[in-house]
Amino acid sequence: MIVIKFGAEMDADSREPDLGMLVGQLGRALQEELFSRLAEQGHPQVQPRHGTVLAVLPATGARATELAQRSGQHKQIVGVIVDELERLGYVRREADPADRRAKLVVPTEAGLDEVDKARTILAQVEQRHRQELGSEVYQVFKTALEHITRSQRAWRQ
Protein backbone atom coordinates (compact mmCIF):
# COMPACT_ATOMS: atom_id res chain seq x y z
CA MET A 1 0.00 0.00 0.00
CA ILE A 2 1.20 3.50 -0.79
CA VAL A 3 1.22 6.14 1.93
CA ILE A 4 0.30 9.62 0.74
CA LYS A 5 1.56 12.58 2.75
CA PHE A 6 -0.31 15.87 2.69
CA GLY A 7 0.70 19.36 3.79
CA ALA A 8 2.39 19.43 7.19
CA GLU A 9 3.03 15.69 7.06
CA MET A 10 5.64 16.22 4.33
CA ASP A 11 9.29 16.44 5.39
CA ALA A 12 10.34 20.04 5.91
CA ASP A 13 13.29 19.64 3.51
CA SER A 14 11.34 17.94 0.73
CA ARG A 15 10.34 20.01 -2.27
CA GLU A 16 7.02 19.17 -3.76
CA PRO A 17 7.30 18.78 -7.55
CA ASP A 18 5.02 21.11 -9.45
CA LEU A 19 2.06 19.90 -11.48
CA GLY A 20 3.86 20.36 -14.80
CA MET A 21 6.77 18.20 -13.67
CA LEU A 22 4.52 15.48 -12.32
CA VAL A 23 2.27 15.33 -15.37
CA GLY A 24 5.27 15.42 -17.70
CA GLN A 25 7.02 12.62 -15.82
CA LEU A 26 3.84 10.56 -15.75
CA GLY A 27 3.25 11.08 -19.47
CA ARG A 28 6.81 10.13 -20.40
CA ALA A 29 6.75 7.04 -18.17
CA LEU A 30 3.40 5.93 -19.62
CA GLN A 31 4.66 6.44 -23.16
CA GLU A 32 7.88 4.56 -22.43
CA GLU A 33 6.01 1.52 -21.15
CA LEU A 34 3.30 1.67 -23.80
CA PHE A 35 5.57 1.97 -26.82
CA SER A 36 8.08 -0.53 -25.47
CA ARG A 37 5.32 -3.10 -25.01
CA LEU A 38 3.81 -2.26 -28.41
CA ALA A 39 7.22 -2.90 -30.00
CA GLU A 40 7.36 -6.28 -28.27
CA GLN A 41 3.88 -7.06 -29.64
CA GLY A 42 4.69 -6.38 -33.28
CA HIS A 43 4.57 -2.59 -33.63
CA PRO A 44 8.20 -1.43 -33.27
CA GLN A 45 7.86 1.42 -35.78
CA VAL A 46 5.05 3.21 -33.92
CA GLN A 47 6.34 6.19 -31.94
CA PRO A 48 4.72 8.38 -29.26
CA ARG A 49 3.93 11.14 -31.80
CA HIS A 50 1.85 8.60 -33.76
CA GLY A 51 -0.33 8.13 -30.69
CA THR A 52 -1.58 11.67 -31.24
CA VAL A 53 -3.61 10.35 -34.18
CA LEU A 54 -4.07 6.66 -33.39
CA ALA A 55 -5.51 7.38 -29.93
CA VAL A 56 -8.36 9.46 -31.37
CA LEU A 57 -8.93 7.65 -34.68
CA PRO A 58 -12.28 5.84 -34.81
CA ALA A 59 -12.46 2.50 -36.64
CA THR A 60 -14.73 4.13 -39.24
CA GLY A 61 -12.21 6.88 -39.92
CA ALA A 62 -12.25 10.65 -39.55
CA ARG A 63 -11.19 13.75 -41.41
CA ALA A 64 -7.81 15.26 -40.52
CA THR A 65 -9.58 18.36 -39.16
CA GLU A 66 -11.56 16.15 -36.75
CA LEU A 67 -8.38 14.38 -35.67
CA ALA A 68 -6.71 17.72 -35.04
CA GLN A 69 -9.65 18.89 -32.95
CA ARG A 70 -9.85 15.63 -30.95
CA SER A 71 -6.10 15.52 -30.31
CA GLY A 72 -5.65 19.23 -29.62
CA GLN A 73 -2.91 19.45 -32.26
CA HIS A 74 -2.63 21.73 -35.26
CA LYS A 75 -3.97 20.33 -38.54
CA GLN A 76 -0.49 20.62 -40.10
CA ILE A 77 1.04 18.45 -37.38
CA VAL A 78 -1.73 15.89 -37.75
CA GLY A 79 -1.17 15.90 -41.52
CA VAL A 80 2.53 15.07 -41.07
CA ILE A 81 1.69 12.27 -38.61
CA VAL A 82 -0.97 10.86 -40.95
CA ASP A 83 1.59 10.88 -43.78
CA GLU A 84 3.99 8.89 -41.59
CA LEU A 85 1.29 6.44 -40.50
CA GLU A 86 0.23 5.97 -44.11
CA ARG A 87 3.83 5.15 -45.14
CA LEU A 88 4.04 2.69 -42.23
CA GLY A 89 0.77 1.00 -43.27
CA TYR A 90 -1.32 1.99 -40.24
CA VAL A 91 -3.82 4.24 -42.03
CA ARG A 92 -5.07 4.94 -45.53
CA ARG A 93 -6.86 7.92 -47.02
CA GLU A 94 -10.25 7.33 -48.62
CA ALA A 95 -12.85 9.58 -50.17
CA ASP A 96 -15.40 10.72 -47.61
CA PRO A 97 -18.79 9.32 -48.70
CA ALA A 98 -20.46 12.45 -47.28
CA ASP A 99 -18.26 14.75 -49.38
CA ARG A 100 -16.16 13.25 -52.19
CA ARG A 101 -13.85 16.27 -52.14
CA ALA A 102 -12.80 15.46 -48.58
CA LYS A 103 -10.63 12.57 -47.40
CA LEU A 104 -11.13 10.29 -44.46
CA VAL A 105 -8.19 8.85 -42.55
CA VAL A 106 -9.10 5.22 -41.96
CA PRO A 107 -7.13 2.70 -39.89
CA THR A 108 -5.83 -0.36 -41.73
CA GLU A 109 -5.80 -3.82 -40.19
CA ALA A 110 -2.37 -3.02 -38.71
CA GLY A 111 -3.74 0.26 -37.35
CA LEU A 112 -6.70 -1.44 -35.73
CA ASP A 113 -4.38 -4.05 -34.20
CA GLU A 114 -2.11 -1.34 -32.79
CA VAL A 115 -5.05 0.58 -31.31
CA ASP A 116 -6.48 -2.59 -29.77
CA LYS A 117 -3.13 -3.56 -28.24
CA ALA A 118 -2.50 -0.03 -26.98
CA ARG A 119 -5.89 0.07 -25.26
CA THR A 120 -5.23 -3.31 -23.64
CA ILE A 121 -1.80 -2.22 -22.40
CA LEU A 122 -3.17 1.04 -21.00
CA ALA A 123 -6.00 -0.82 -19.26
CA GLN A 124 -3.40 -3.10 -17.66
CA VAL A 125 -1.35 -0.10 -16.53
CA GLU A 126 -4.46 1.51 -15.02
CA GLN A 127 -5.37 -1.73 -13.27
CA ARG A 128 -1.87 -1.96 -11.79
CA HIS A 129 -2.13 1.57 -10.39
CA ARG A 130 -5.66 0.92 -9.14
CA GLN A 131 -4.35 -2.09 -7.21
CA GLU A 132 -1.38 -0.12 -5.84
CA LEU A 133 -3.48 2.79 -4.56
CA GLY A 134 -6.71 1.02 -3.84
CA SER A 135 -9.79 1.42 -5.98
CA GLU A 136 -11.30 4.34 -4.07
CA VAL A 137 -8.12 6.45 -3.94
CA TYR A 138 -7.38 5.72 -7.60
CA GLN A 139 -10.87 6.85 -8.63
CA VAL A 140 -10.51 10.08 -6.64
CA PHE A 141 -7.11 10.67 -8.28
CA LYS A 142 -8.44 10.05 -11.78
CA THR A 143 -11.52 12.23 -11.25
CA ALA A 144 -9.34 15.04 -9.90
CA LEU A 145 -6.91 14.71 -12.81
CA GLU A 146 -9.78 14.86 -15.32
CA HIS A 147 -11.12 17.99 -13.60
CA ILE A 148 -7.70 19.68 -13.57
CA THR A 149 -7.18 18.79 -17.23
CA ARG A 150 -10.53 20.31 -18.26
CA SER A 151 -9.87 23.37 -16.14
CA GLN A 152 -6.40 23.86 -17.58
CA ARG A 153 -7.63 23.50 -21.17
CA ALA A 154 -10.06 26.35 -20.51
CA TRP A 155 -7.49 28.74 -19.05
CA ARG A 156 -7.86 31.30 -21.86
CA GLN A 157 -11.63 31.50 -21.58
C-alpha positions in Angstrom: 0.0 0.0 0.0 1.2 3.5 -0.8 1.2 6.1 1.9 0.3 9.6 0.7 1.6 12.6 2.8 -0.3 15.9 2.7 0.7 19.4 3.8 2.4 19.4 7.2 3.0 15.7 7.1 5.6 16.2 4.3 9.3 16.4 5.4 10.3 20.0 5.9 13.3 19.6 3.5 11.3 17.9 0.7 10.3 20.0 -2.3 7.0 19.2 -3.8 7.3 18.8 -7.6 5.0 21.1 -9.4 2.1 19.9 -11.5 3.9 20.4 -14.8 6.8 18.2 -13.7 4.5 15.5 -12.3 2.3 15.3 -15.4 5.3 15.4 -17.7 7.0 12.6 -15.8 3.8 10.6 -15.8 3.2 11.1 -19.5 6.8 10.1 -20.4 6.7 7.0 -18.2 3.4 5.9 -19.6 4.7 6.4 -23.2 7.9 4.6 -22.4 6.0 1.5 -21.1 3.3 1.7 -23.8 5.6 2.0 -26.8 8.1 -0.5 -25.5 5.3 -3.1 -25.0 3.8 -2.3 -28.4 7.2 -2.9 -30.0 7.4 -6.3 -28.3 3.9 -7.1 -29.6 4.7 -6.4 -33.3 4.6 -2.6 -33.6 8.2 -1.4 -33.3 7.9 1.4 -35.8 5.1 3.2 -33.9 6.3 6.2 -31.9 4.7 8.4 -29.3 3.9 11.1 -31.8 1.8 8.6 -33.8 -0.3 8.1 -30.7 -1.6 11.7 -31.2 -3.6 10.4 -34.2 -4.1 6.7 -33.4 -5.5 7.4 -29.9 -8.4 9.5 -31.4 -8.9 7.7 -34.7 -12.3 5.8 -34.8 -12.5 2.5 -36.6 -14.7 4.1 -39.2 -12.2 6.9 -39.9 -12.3 10.7 -39.5 -11.2 13.8 -41.4 -7.8 15.3 -40.5 -9.6 18.4 -39.2 -11.6 16.1 -36.8 -8.4 14.4 -35.7 -6.7 17.7 -35.0 -9.7 18.9 -32.9 -9.9 15.6 -31.0 -6.1 15.5 -30.3 -5.7 19.2 -29.6 -2.9 19.4 -32.3 -2.6 21.7 -35.3 -4.0 20.3 -38.5 -0.5 20.6 -40.1 1.0 18.4 -37.4 -1.7 15.9 -37.8 -1.2 15.9 -41.5 2.5 15.1 -41.1 1.7 12.3 -38.6 -1.0 10.9 -41.0 1.6 10.9 -43.8 4.0 8.9 -41.6 1.3 6.4 -40.5 0.2 6.0 -44.1 3.8 5.2 -45.1 4.0 2.7 -42.2 0.8 1.0 -43.3 -1.3 2.0 -40.2 -3.8 4.2 -42.0 -5.1 4.9 -45.5 -6.9 7.9 -47.0 -10.3 7.3 -48.6 -12.9 9.6 -50.2 -15.4 10.7 -47.6 -18.8 9.3 -48.7 -20.5 12.5 -47.3 -18.3 14.7 -49.4 -16.2 13.2 -52.2 -13.8 16.3 -52.1 -12.8 15.5 -48.6 -10.6 12.6 -47.4 -11.1 10.3 -44.5 -8.2 8.9 -42.6 -9.1 5.2 -42.0 -7.1 2.7 -39.9 -5.8 -0.4 -41.7 -5.8 -3.8 -40.2 -2.4 -3.0 -38.7 -3.7 0.3 -37.3 -6.7 -1.4 -35.7 -4.4 -4.1 -34.2 -2.1 -1.3 -32.8 -5.1 0.6 -31.3 -6.5 -2.6 -29.8 -3.1 -3.6 -28.2 -2.5 0.0 -27.0 -5.9 0.1 -25.3 -5.2 -3.3 -23.6 -1.8 -2.2 -22.4 -3.2 1.0 -21.0 -6.0 -0.8 -19.3 -3.4 -3.1 -17.7 -1.4 -0.1 -16.5 -4.5 1.5 -15.0 -5.4 -1.7 -13.3 -1.9 -2.0 -11.8 -2.1 1.6 -10.4 -5.7 0.9 -9.1 -4.3 -2.1 -7.2 -1.4 -0.1 -5.8 -3.5 2.8 -4.6 -6.7 1.0 -3.8 -9.8 1.4 -6.0 -11.3 4.3 -4.1 -8.1 6.4 -3.9 -7.4 5.7 -7.6 -10.9 6.9 -8.6 -10.5 10.1 -6.6 -7.1 10.7 -8.3 -8.4 10.0 -11.8 -11.5 12.2 -11.2 -9.3 15.0 -9.9 -6.9 14.7 -12.8 -9.8 14.9 -15.3 -11.1 18.0 -13.6 -7.7 19.7 -13.6 -7.2 18.8 -17.2 -10.5 20.3 -18.3 -9.9 23.4 -16.1 -6.4 23.9 -17.6 -7.6 23.5 -21.2 -10.1 26.3 -20.5 -7.5 28.7 -19.1 -7.9 31.3 -21.9 -11.6 31.5 -21.6 
